[in-house]
Amino acid sequence: MSAHDAHLLIVDDDERIRELLKKFLVRHGFLVTAARDAAHARRVLSGLDFDLIVLDVMMPGEDGISFARSLREDRGTPILLLTARGETENRIAGLEAGADDYLTKPFEPKELLLRINAILRRMPETPEPEVAPKVLNLGPIRYDIARAELWHGDKIVRLTATEVQLMRLFSACPGEPISRARLVEDLGRDHGQAQERAVDVQITRLRRKIETNPKQPRYLQTVRGAGYMLAPD
């Protein structure tokens, strides 16, 4: 997906920041809508779909992490958190709430642009209609590789952009472990222990959608010393 196709929602209580980000992103080809807080964003989301949400954490009323968690109940829209808190614990809390990435304030607008484009590149492309779907069976769950869709019976399981990318990586080599370092690299993240920990968080969230018992995973396994492995039926 390119910038010219993407509609972004910016949620920030600081009017100056909202307007600066809106002008900057519009100048780089995005369609941008802005909301002043979570309540305003809910009203906007009730009538529009977005390709990505740029969400400030520290807002009056409902904070960004709580809002992200509630969005994940019925939406897979990618979320990029903006936070003034640089501590690892707060970044992890954002990822656990369902965010795909985070950026600590203050930041360079160019870095925001790079992170937005990185997330959008991970979004699945519309498959060619003549491509026959290939399916991996994971107990009651099935994963359609061609469409990058996870199904439980006749109900689709919503995946975030990061979860889509993880499933694509694992389904490309079922039965083979993928190291945490490679996952960090393929997800387009910087290297380091904090980023490997962030991948662990994403794996935990993905297991909740795949496994009957996420604490004793059968299909998305941890391979000691080697990383993680998808083991379909």
C-alpha positions, 0 to 999 in steps of 0.5 A: 500500500502506498501513501496515495492509497492510505487514509490516516487518523491522528488522535492527539489532544494537542491542537498544534501537534495535530495540525502540524502532523496533518500538514506534514502527512498530507504533504507526503501524499496521505489523506488525513483526518484528525480527532482531539481525543478518544471520544471524538475518534470513536465518533469518526470511526463509526462512519469511516475506515482507516488504514492506520491510526496515529494515537497519542498515549497521554490524553485527558479522559480515556488514554491512548493505551486503553483506547488501543485495547478497546479498538482491538476488540473488533478492529485490526487497523494498525496503530502507531502510538506516540508516547512521551514515556520512554521506559521499556515497561510503558512501550511494552504496555502499548504493544500488549494493548494492541499497538503495532509500533510506538514512537517516543516524543519528541521525534523527527517527523521523518522518523514518523513517516518512515515508521508509518510507511513500514507498517503500511508495507506490512499490510496484506495486498489483495490477492489475485483472484485466480490464485487458489488458496492454500490453507494451514490447519491449526486445530479449529483454526485455519490460515489462508496463506494466499489471503493472509486470513485467519479463520475460526469456523466461519468467523474471521479472526481479526489480525493486526498488521504485525500479526499478519506479517508474523503469520506470513513469515511462519507460514512460509516455512512451517515446521522450521524455527525462526530466530527472534533476531530474524523476526525483529529484522523482518518486521522492520524493527531496530535490533536490541533486547528491547525489540526482541522482547517486543516480538515476544509480546506480539507472539503472546498476543498471536497465540491467544488467537491461535491456541486453545491454551496459549500458556501451553502452545501446540501450534506456535511453539517456542524452540529452545535456543532457536526461536519460534516455529509454526507447527500446523496439523 
